[in-house]
Amino acid sequence: MKTLLACLALAIVAGPALAATQPPAAAGPSNWQVAPVPGAPGACSAKLPGDAIDLILMINNAGKLVLTAGHSDWNASPGQFASTLSVDGHKPTTLEVSGAGPLYLGTPTDKVTAALRKSKTVDWTLPPGSFHVASVGLGAAMDGVVACMKSPQAAAARAGS
């Protein structure tokens, strides 16, 4: 997990230097960037750069969404924190997040993940503040991450690690 967090932290801090190597599976009106995660063989992520925060998503080994909020200026204390997440203005749900450097990571329930796949906006309250961010294309970005992870290059990277 520490390696994954370090790789995600590198992705958020490096920003545009880690350009997407593969577009999301479905085209749409979003700016999600799907790419392999540096230093994590076979892992892929999708990043949606934003003014206030960047949204980053990955799929964990159990096939669950890991939703991440990041900002290069943050320095989150390690540990677990309660946050709230509202999808498209619906009633907020509690989401336990882990802090690590410039990131807060959480694994939403299947019901919230289904709503996120079709979402247009997310309101996320985290220790650094409350954020209203666009999330259009999140479902296509998830599909792009899965496709990236199934690519021959990702398989070869996992086999070589």
TIRO-2110 file (N, C-alpha, C; in Angstrom, 1 decimal):
// TIRO-2110
0.8, -1.2, 0.0, N, 1, A
0.0, 0.0, 0.0, CA, 1, A
0.9, 1.2, 0.0, C, 1, A
2.0, 1.2, 0.7, N, 2, A
2.9, 2.4, 0.8, CA, 2, A
3.4, 2.7, -0.6, C, 2, A
3.8, 1.7, -1.4, N, 3, A
4.3, 1.9, -2.8, CA, 3, A
3.2, 2.5, -3.6, C, 3, A
1.9, 2.0, -3.5, N, 4, A
0.8, 2.6, -4.3, CA, 4, A
0.6, 4.1, -3.9, C, 4, A
0.7, 4.4, -2.6, N, 5, A
0.5, 5.8, -2.2, CA, 5, A
1.6, 6.6, -2.7, C, 5, A
2.8, 6.1, -2.7, N, 6, A
4.0, 6.9, -3.2, CA, 6, A
3.8, 7.2, -4.7, C, 6, A
3.4, 6.2, -5.4, N, 7, A
3.2, 6.3, -6.8, CA, 7, A
2.1, 7.3, -7.1, C, 7, A
1.0, 7.3, -6.4, N, 8, A
-0.1, 8.2, -6.6, CA, 8, A
0.4, 9.6, -6.2, C, 8, A
1.1, 9.7, -5.1, N, 9, A
1.7, 11.0, -4.7, CA, 9, A
2.6, 11.6, -5.8, C, 9, A
3.4, 10.8, -6.5, N, 10, A
4.2, 11.2, -7.6, CA, 10, A
3.3, 11.7, -8.7, C, 10, A
2.3, 11.0, -9.0, N, 11, A
1.4, 11.4, -10.1, CA, 11, A
0.7, 12.7, -9.9, C, 11, A
0.3, 13.0, -8.6, N, 12, A
-0.3, 14.3, -8.3, CA, 12, A
0.7, 15.4, -8.3, C, 12, A
1.9, 15.2, -7.8, N, 13, A
2.9, 16.2, -7.7, CA, 13, A
3.5, 16.5, -9.1, C, 13, A
3.7, 15.5, -9.9, N, 14, A
4.3, 15.7, -11.2, CA, 14, A
3.4, 16.3, -12.2, C, 14, A
2.1, 16.1, -12.0, N, 15, A
1.1, 16.7, -12.8, CA, 15, A
1.2, 16.4, -14.3, C, 15, A
1.3, 17.5, -15.1, N, 16, A
1.4, 17.3, -16.6, CA, 16, A
2.6, 16.5, -17.1, C, 16, A
3.6, 16.4, -16.3, N, 17, A
4.8, 15.7, -16.7, CA, 17, A
4.5, 14.2, -17.0, C, 17, A
3.5, 13.7, -16.3, N, 18, A
3.1, 12.3, -16.5, CA, 18, A
1.9, 12.3, -17.4, C, 18, A
2.1, 12.6, -18.6, N, 19, A
1.0, 12.7, -19.6, CA, 19, A
0.4, 11.3, -19.8, C, 19, A
-0.9, 11.4, -20.2, N, 20, A
-1.6, 10.1, -20.4, CA, 20, A
-1.0, 9.4, -21.6, C, 20, A
-0.9, 8.1, -21.5, N, 21, A
-0.4, 7.3, -22.6, CA, 21, A
-1.6, 6.6, -23.3, C, 21, A
-2.7, 6.6, -22.7, N, 22, A
-3.9, 5.9, -23.3, CA, 22, A
-5.1, 6.7, -22.9, C, 22, A
-6.0, 7.0, -23.9, N, 23, A
-7.2, 7.7, -23.6, CA, 23, A
-8.2, 6.8, -22.9, C, 23, A
-9.2, 7.4, -22.3, N, 24, A
-10.3, 6.6, -21.7, CA, 24, A
-11.0, 5.8, -22.8, C, 24, A
-11.6, 4.6, -22.4, N, 25, A
-12.2, 3.7, -23.4, CA, 25, A
-13.2, 4.4, -24.2, C, 25, A
-14.0, 5.3, -23.6, N, 26, A
-15.1, 5.9, -24.4, CA, 26, A
-14.9, 7.4, -24.4, C, 26, A
-15.0, 8.0, -25.6, N, 27, A
-14.8, 9.4, -25.8, CA, 27, A
-16.0, 10.1, -25.1, C, 27, A
-15.8, 11.3, -24.6, N, 28, A
-16.8, 12.1, -24.0, CA, 28, A
-16.3, 13.4, -23.6, C, 28, A
-17.2, 14.3, -23.1, N, 29, A
-16.8, 15.6, -22.8, CA, 29, A
-16.1, 15.7, -21.4, C, 29, A
-15.0, 15.0, -21.3, N, 30, A
-14.2, 15.1, -20.0, CA, 30, A
-12.8, 15.1, -20.4, C, 30, A
-12.0, 15.4, -19.4, N, 31, A
-10.5, 15.5, -19.5, CA, 31, A
-9.8, 14.5, -18.7, C, 31, A
-10.4, 13.4, -18.4, N, 32, A
-9.8, 12.3, -17.7, CA, 32, A
-8.5, 11.8, -18.5, C, 32, A
-7.4, 11.6, -17.7, N, 33, A
-6.2, 11.1, -18.4, CA, 33, A
-5.9, 9.7, -17.8, C, 33, A
-5.9, 8.7, -18.6, N, 34, A
-5.7, 7.3, -18.1, CA, 34, A
-4.3, 7.0, -18.5, C, 34, A
-3.5, 6.5, -17.5, N, 35, A
-2.1, 6.1, -17.7, CA, 35, A
-1.6, 5.1, -16.7, C, 35, A
-0.6, 4.4, -17.1, N, 36, A
0.1, 3.5, -16.1, CA, 36, A
0.6, 4.3, -14.9, C, 36, A
0.6, 3.7, -13.7, N, 37, A
1.1, 4.4, -12.5, CA, 37, A
2.6, 4.1, -12.5, C, 37, A
3.4, 5.2, -12.5, N, 38, A
4.9, 5.0, -12.4, CA, 38, A
5.3, 4.3, -11.1, C, 38, A
6.1, 3.3, -11.3, N, 39, A
6.7, 2.6, -10.1, CA, 39, A
5.8, 1.5, -9.6, C, 39, A
4.6, 1.3, -10.2, N, 40, A
3.7, 0.2, -9.8, CA, 40, A
3.4, -0.6, -11.0, C, 40, A
4.2, -1.6, -11.3, N, 41, A
4.0, -2.4, -12.5, CA, 41, A
2.6, -3.0, -12.7, C, 41, A
2.0, -2.7, -13.9, N, 42, A
0.7, -3.2, -14.2, CA, 42, A
-0.4, -2.4, -13.6, C, 42, A
-0.2, -1.4, -12.8, N, 43, A
-1.3, -0.6, -12.3, CA, 43, A
-1.5, 0.6, -13.2, C, 43, A
-2.8, 1.0, -13.2, N, 44, A
-3.2, 2.2, -14.0, CA, 44, A
-4.1, 3.1, -13.2, C, 44, A
-4.1, 4.3, -13.6, N, 45, A
-5.0, 5.3, -12.9, CA, 45, A
-5.6, 6.2, -13.9, C, 45, A
-6.6, 6.9, -13.5, N, 46, A
-7.2, 8.0, -14.3, CA, 46, A
-7.2, 9.3, -13.4, C, 46, A
-6.8, 10.4, -14.0, N, 47, A
-6.7, 11.6, -13.3, CA, 47, A
-7.6, 12.7, -14.0, C, 47, A
-8.3, 13.4, -13.3, N, 48, A
-9.1, 14.6, -13.8, CA, 48, A
-8.5, 15.8, -13.1, C, 48, A
-7.6, 16.5, -13.7, N, 49, A
-7.1, 17.7, -13.1, CA, 49, A
-8.2, 18.8, -12.9, C, 49, A
-8.1, 19.4, -11.7, N, 50, A
-9.1, 20.5, -11.4, CA, 50, A
-8.4, 21.7, -10.8, C, 50, A
-9.2, 22.8, -10.7, N, 51, A
-8.6, 24.0, -10.1, CA, 51, A
-8.4, 23.8, -8.6, C, 51, A
-9.4, 23.3, -7.9, N, 52, A
-9.3, 23.2, -6.4, CA, 52, A
-8.6, 21.9, -6.0, C, 52, A
-9.0, 20.8, -6.7, N, 53, A
-8.4, 19.5, -6.4, CA, 53, A
-8.3, 18.7, -7.7, C, 53, A
-7.5, 17.7, -7.7, N, 54, A
-7.5, 16.7, -8.8, CA, 54, A
-8.2, 15.4, -8.3, C, 54, A
-9.1, 14.9, -9.1, N, 55, A
-9.7, 13.6, -8.8, CA, 55, A
-8.8, 12.5, -9.5, C, 55, A
-8.5, 11.5, -8.8, N, 56, A
-7.7, 10.3, -9.3, CA, 56, A
-8.4, 9.1, -8.9, C, 56, A
-8.5, 8.1, -9.9, N, 57, A
-9.1, 6.9, -9.5, CA, 57, A
-8.3, 5.7, -10.0, C, 57, A
-8.4, 4.6, -9.2, N, 58, A
-7.8, 3.4, -9.5, CA, 58, A
-8.8, 2.3, -9.2, C, 58, A
-8.4, 1.1, -9.6, N, 59, A
-9.2, -0.1, -9.3, CA, 59, A
-8.3, -1.0, -8.5, C, 59, A
-8.8, -1.3, -7.2, N, 60, A
-7.9, -2.1, -6.4, CA, 60, A
-7.9, -3.6, -6.8, C, 60, A
-7.2, -4.5, -6.1, N, 61, A
-7.1, -5.9, -6.4, CA, 61, A
-8.4, -6.6, -6.2, C, 61, A
-9.4, -6.0, -5.5, N, 62, A
-10.7, -6.6, -5.3, CA, 62, A
-11.7, -6.1, -6.4, C, 62, A
-11.2, -5.3, -7.3, N, 63, A
-12.0, -4.8, -8.4, CA, 63, A
-12.9, -3.6, -7.9, C, 63, A
-12.5, -3.0, -6.8, N, 64, A
-13.3, -1.9, -6.3, CA, 64, A
-12.6, -0.5, -6.6, C, 64, A
-13.5, 0.5, -6.8, N, 65, A
-13.0, 1.8, -7.1, CA, 65, A
-12.3, 2.4, -5.9, C, 65, A
-11.1, 3.0, -6.1, N, 66, A
-10.4, 3.8, -5.1, CA, 66, A
-10.4, 5.2, -5.6, C, 66, A
-11.2, 6.1, -5.0, N, 67, A
-11.4, 7.4, -5.4, CA, 67, A
-10.4, 8.3, -4.5, C, 67, A
-9.7, 9.2, -5.2, N, 68, A
-8.7, 9.9, -4.5, CA, 68, A
-8.8, 11.4, -4.9, C, 68, A
-8.7, 12.2, -3.8, N, 69, A
-8.6, 13.7, -4.0, CA, 69, A
-7.2, 14.1, -3.7, C, 69, A
-6.6, 14.9, -4.6, N, 70, A
-5.2, 15.3, -4.3, CA, 70, A
-5.0, 16.8, -4.7, C, 70, A
-4.0, 17.3, -4.0, N, 71, A
-3.5, 18.7, -4.3, CA, 71, A
-2.1, 18.7, -3.9, C, 71, A
-1.3, 19.3, -4.8, N, 72, A
0.2, 19.3, -4.6, CA, 72, A
0.6, 20.1, -3.3, C, 72, A
-0.2, 21.0, -2.8, N, 73, A
0.1, 21.7, -1.6, CA, 73, A
-0.3, 21.0, -0.3, C, 73, A
-1.1, 19.9, -0.4, N, 74, A
-1.5, 19.3, 0.8, CA, 74, A
-0.4, 18.4, 1.4, C, 74, A
-0.4, 18.3, 2.7, N, 75, A
0.5, 17.4, 3.4, CA, 75, A
-0.3, 16.6, 4.5, C, 75, A
-1.1, 15.7, 4.0, N, 76, A
-2.0, 15.0, 4.9, CA, 76, A
-1.2, 14.1, 5.9, C, 76, A
-1.7, 14.2, 7.1, N, 77, A
-1.1, 13.3, 8.2, CA, 77, A
-1.6, 11.9, 7.8, C, 77, A
-0.7, 10.9, 8.0, N, 78, A
-1.1, 9.5, 7.8, CA, 78, A
-2.2, 9.1, 8.8, C, 78, A
-3.1, 8.3, 8.3, N, 79, A
-4.2, 7.8, 9.1, CA, 79, A
-5.5, 7.9, 8.4, C, 79, A
-6.6, 7.5, 9.2, N, 80, A
-7.9, 7.4, 8.7, CA, 80, A
-8.7, 8.7, 9.1, C, 80, A
-9.5, 9.1, 8.2, N, 81, A
-10.4, 10.3, 8.4, CA, 81, A
-11.8, 10.1, 7.9, C, 81, A
-12.8, 10.6, 8.6, N, 82, A
-14.1, 10.6, 8.0, CA, 82, A
-14.3, 11.7, 7.1, C, 82, A
-14.9, 11.5, 5.9, N, 83, A
-15.2, 12.5, 5.0, CA, 83, A
-16.7, 12.3, 4.5, C, 83, A
-17.2, 13.3, 3.8, N, 84, A
-18.5, 13.1, 3.3, CA, 84, A
-18.4, 13.3, 1.8, C, 84, A
-19.2, 12.6, 1.0, N, 85, A
-19.2, 12.6, -0.4, CA, 85, A
-20.7, 12.7, -0.9, C, 85, A
-21.0, 13.7, -1.7, N, 86, A
-22.3, 13.9, -2.3, CA, 86, A
-22.2, 13.8, -3.8, C, 86, A
-22.9, 12.9, -4.4, N, 87, A
-22.9, 12.8, -5.9, CA, 87, A
-24.1, 13.5, -6.5, C, 87, A
-23.8, 14.4, -7.4, N, 88, A
-24.8, 15.2, -8.1, CA, 88, A
-25.9, 15.8, -7.1, C, 88, A
-25.4, 16.3, -6.0, N, 89, A
-26.2, 17.0, -5.0, CA, 89, A
-27.1, 16.2, -4.2, C, 89, A
-27.0, 14.8, -4.3, N, 90, A
-27.8, 13.9, -3.5, CA, 90, A
-27.3, 13.9, -2.0, C, 90, A
-28.0, 13.3, -1.1, N, 91, A
-27.7, 13.2, 0.3, CA, 91, A
-26.3, 12.7, 0.4, C, 91, A
-25.4, 13.4, 1.2, N, 92, A
-24.0, 13.0, 1.4, CA, 92, A
-24.0, 11.7, 2.2, C, 92, A
-23.0, 10.9, 1.8, N, 93, A
-22.7, 9.7, 2.5, CA, 93, A
-21.3, 9.8, 3.2, C, 93, A
-21.1, 9.1, 4.2, N, 94, A
-19.8, 9.1, 4.9, CA, 94, A
-18.8, 8.2, 4.1, C, 94, A
-17.6, 8.7, 3.9, N, 95, A
-16.6, 7.9, 3.3, CA, 95, A
-15.3, 8.0, 4.1, C, 95, A
-14.9, 6.8, 4.6, N, 96, A
-13.6, 6.8, 5.3, CA, 96, A
-12.5, 7.0, 4.3, C, 96, A
-11.5, 7.9, 4.6, N, 97, A
-10.4, 8.1, 3.7, CA, 97, A
-9.1, 8.0, 4.4, C, 97, A
-8.1, 7.6, 3.7, N, 98, A
-6.7, 7.6, 4.2, CA, 98, A
-5.9, 8.8, 3.7, C, 98, A
-5.2, 9.4, 4.6, N, 99, A
-4.4, 10.5, 4.2, CA, 99, A
-3.0, 10.1, 4.0, C, 99, A
-2.3, 10.6, 2.9, N, 100, A
-0.9, 10.3, 2.6, CA, 100, A
-0.4, 11.4, 1.8, C, 100, A
0.4, 12.3, 2.4, N, 101, A
1.1, 13.4, 1.6, CA, 101, A
0.0, 14.2, 1.0, C, 101, A
0.0, 14.4, -0.4, N, 102, A
-0.9, 15.3, -1.0, CA, 102, A
-2.2, 14.6, -1.4, C, 102, A
-2.5, 13.4, -0.8, N, 103, A
-3.7, 12.6, -1.2, CA, 103, A
-4.6, 12.2, -0.1, C, 103, A
-5.9, 12.1, -0.4, N, 104, A
-6.9, 11.4, 0.5, CA, 104, A
-7.5, 10.4, -0.4, C, 104, A
-7.5, 9.1, 0.0, N, 105, A
-8.0, 8.0, -0.7, CA, 105, A
-9.1, 7.3, 0.0, C, 105, A
-10.2, 6.9, -0.7, N, 106, A
-11.3, 6.2, -0.1, CA, 106, A
-11.9, 5.2, -1.1, C, 106, A
-12.5, 4.2, -0.6, N, 107, A
-13.2, 3.2, -1.4, CA, 107, A
-14.7, 3.3, -1.2, C, 107, A
-15.4, 3.9, -2.1, N, 108, A
-16.9, 4.0, -2.0, CA, 108, A
-17.6, 2.7, -2.0, C, 108, A
-18.8, 2.6, -1.5, N, 109, A
-19.6, 1.4, -1.6, CA, 109, A
-20.0, 1.2, -3.1, C, 109, A
-20.5, 0.0, -3.3, N, 110, A
-20.9, -0.3, -4.7, CA, 110, A
-22.0, 0.6, -5.2, C, 110, A
-22.9, 1.0, -4.3, N, 111, A
-24.0, 1.9, -4.6, CA, 111, A
-23.5, 3.3, -5.0, C, 111, A
-22.6, 3.8, -4.2, N, 112, A
-22.0, 5.1, -4.5, CA, 112, A
-21.2, 5.0, -5.8, C, 112, A
-20.4, 4.0, -6.0, N, 113, A
-19.7, 3.8, -7.2, CA, 113, A
-20.6, 3.8, -8.4, C, 113, A
-21.7, 3.1, -8.3, N, 114, A
-22.7, 3.1, -9.5, CA, 114, A
-23.1, 4.6, -9.7, C, 114, A
-23.4, 5.3, -8.7, N, 115, A
-23.8, 6.7, -8.9, CA, 115, A
-22.7, 7.6, -9.5, C, 115, A
-21.5, 7.3, -9.0, N, 116, A
-20.3, 8.1, -9.5, CA, 116, A
-20.1, 7.8, -11.0, C, 116, A
-20.3, 6.6, -11.4, N, 117, A
-20.1, 6.2, -12.9, CA, 117, A
-20.9, 7.2, -13.8, C, 117, A
-22.1, 7.6, -13.3, N, 118, A
-22.9, 8.5, -14.2, CA, 118, A
-22.9, 9.9, -13.7, C, 118, A
-22.1, 10.3, -12.8, N, 119, A
-22.2, 11.6, -12.1, CA, 119, A
-21.7, 12.7, -13.0, C, 119, A
-22.1, 13.9, -12.7, N, 120, A
-21.7, 15.1, -13.3, CA, 120, A
-20.8, 16.0, -12.3, C, 120, A
-21.2, 15.9, -11.0, N, 121, A
-20.4, 16.6, -10.0, CA, 121, A
-20.3, 15.8, -8.7, C, 121, A
-19.3, 16.2, -8.0, N, 122, A
-19.1, 15.5, -6.7, CA, 122, A
-18.8, 16.7, -5.7, C, 122, A
-19.5, 16.6, -4.5, N, 123, A
-19.1, 17.5, -3.4, CA, 123, A
-18.4, 16.6, -2.4, C, 123, A
-17.2, 17.0, -2.0, N, 124, A
-16.4, 16.1, -1.1, CA, 124, A
-15.8, 17.0, 0.0, C, 124, A
-16.2, 16.7, 1.2, N, 125, A
-15.7, 17.4, 2.4, CA, 125, A
-14.6, 16.5, 3.0, C, 125, A
-13.4, 17.1, 3.0, N, 126, A
-12.2, 16.4, 3.5, CA, 126, A
-11.5, 17.3, 4.5, C, 126, A
-10.5, 16.8, 5.3, N, 127, A
-9.9, 17.6, 6.3, CA, 127, A
-9.4, 19.0, 5.8, C, 127, A
-8.9, 19.1, 4.5, N, 128, A
-8.5, 20.5, 4.1, CA, 128, A
-9.6, 21.4, 3.7, C, 128, A
-10.9, 20.9, 3.6, N, 129, A
-12.0, 21.7, 3.2, CA, 129, A
-13.0, 21.0, 2.4, C, 129, A
-14.0, 21.8, 1.9, N, 130, A
-15.1, 21.3, 1.1, CA, 130, A
-14.8, 21.6, -0.4, C, 130, A
-15.1, 20.7, -1.3, N, 131, A
-14.8, 20.9, -2.7, CA, 131, A
-15.9, 20.4, -3.6, C, 131, A
-16.3, 21.3, -4.5, N, 132, A
-17.3, 21.0, -5.5, CA, 132, A
-16.5, 20.8, -6.9, C, 132, A
-16.5, 19.6, -7.4, N, 133, A
-15.7, 19.3, -8.6, CA, 133, A
-16.6, 18.6, -9.6, C, 133, A
-16.2, 18.8, -10.9, N, 134, A
-16.8, 18.1, -12.0, CA, 134, A
-16.3, 16.6, -12.0, C, 134, A
-17.2, 15.7, -12.4, N, 135, A
-16.8, 14.3, -12.4, CA, 135, A
-17.3, 13.7, -13.7, C, 135, A
-17.7, 14.5, -14.7, N, 136, A
-18.2, 13.9, -16.0, CA, 136, A
-17.2, 13.0, -16.6, C, 136, A
-17.7, 11.8, -17.0, N, 137, A
-16.8, 10.8, -17.6, CA, 137, A
-16.1, 9.9, -16.7, C, 137, A
-16.5, 9.9, -15.4, N, 138, A
-15.9, 9.0, -14.5, CA, 138, A
-16.1, 7.5, -14.8, C, 138, A
-17.3, 7.2, -15.3, N, 139, A
-17.5, 5.8, -15.7, CA, 139, A
-16.6, 5.4, -16.8, C, 139, A
-16.5, 6.2, -17.8, N, 140, A
-15.6, 5.9, -19.0, CA, 140, A
-14.1, 5.8, -18.5, C, 140, A
-13.8, 6.7, -17.5, N, 141, A
-12.4, 6.7, -17.0, CA, 141, A
-12.2, 5.3, -16.3, C, 141, A
-13.1, 4.9, -15.5, N, 142, A
-13.0, 3.6, -14.8, CA, 142, A
-12.8, 2.5, -15.8, C, 142, A
-13.6, 2.5, -16.9, N, 143, A
-13.5, 1.5, -18.0, CA, 143, A
-12.1, 1.6, -18.6, C, 143, A
-11.6, 2.8, -18.8, N, 144, A
-10.3, 3.0, -19.4, CA, 144, A
-9.2, 2.4, -18.5, C, 144, A
-9.3, 2.6, -17.2, N, 145, A
-8.3, 2.0, -16.2, CA, 145, A
-8.3, 0.5, -16.3, C, 145, A
-9.5, -0.1, -16.3, N, 146, A
-9.6, -1.5, -16.5, CA, 146, A
-9.0, -2.0, -17.8, C, 146, A
-9.3, -1.3, -18.9, N, 147, A
-8.6, -1.7, -20.2, CA, 147, A
-7.1, -1.5, -20.1, C, 147, A
-6.7, -0.5, -19.5, N, 148, A
-5.2, -0.2, -19.3, CA, 148, A
-4.6, -1.4, -18.5, C, 148, A
-5.2, -1.8, -17.5, N, 149, A
-4.7, -2.9, -16.6, CA, 149, A
-4.7, -4.2, -17.3, C, 149, A
-5.6, -4.4, -18.3, N, 150, A
-5.6, -5.6, -19.1, CA, 150, A
-4.7, -5.6, -20.3, C, 150, A
-4.1, -4.5, -20.6, N, 151, A
-3.3, -4.4, -21.8, CA, 151, A
-2.1, -5.3, -21.7, C, 151, A
-1.5, -5.7, -22.9, N, 152, A
-0.4, -6.6, -22.9, CA, 152, A
0.8, -5.9, -22.2, C, 152, A
1.0, -4.6, -22.3, N, 153, A
2.1, -3.9, -21.6, CA, 153, A
2.0, -4.0, -20.1, C, 153, A
0.7, -3.9, -19.5, N, 154, A
0.5, -4.0, -18.1, CA, 154, A
0.8, -5.4, -17.6, C, 154, A
0.3, -6.4, -18.4, N, 155, A
0.6, -7.8, -18.1, CA, 155, A
2.0, -8.1, -18.0, C, 155, A
2.8, -7.6, -19.0, N, 156, A
4.2, -7.8, -19.1, CA, 156, A
4.9, -7.1, -17.9, C, 156, A
4.4, -5.9, -17.5, N, 157, A
5.0, -5.2, -16.4, CA, 157, A
4.8, -6.0, -15.1, C, 157, A
3.6, -6.6, -14.9, N, 158, A
3.3, -7.4, -13.7, CA, 158, A
4.2, -8.6, -13.7, C, 158, A
4.4, -9.2, -14.8, N, 159, A
5.2, -10.5, -14.9, CA, 159, A
6.6, -10.2, -14.6, C, 159, A
7.1, -9.0, -15.0, N, 160, A
8.5, -8.7, -14.8, CA, 160, A
8.8, -8.1, -13.4, C, 160, A
7.8, -7.9, -12.6, N, 161, A
8.1, -7.3, -11.3, CA, 161, A
8.4, -8.3, -10.3, C, 161, A
END
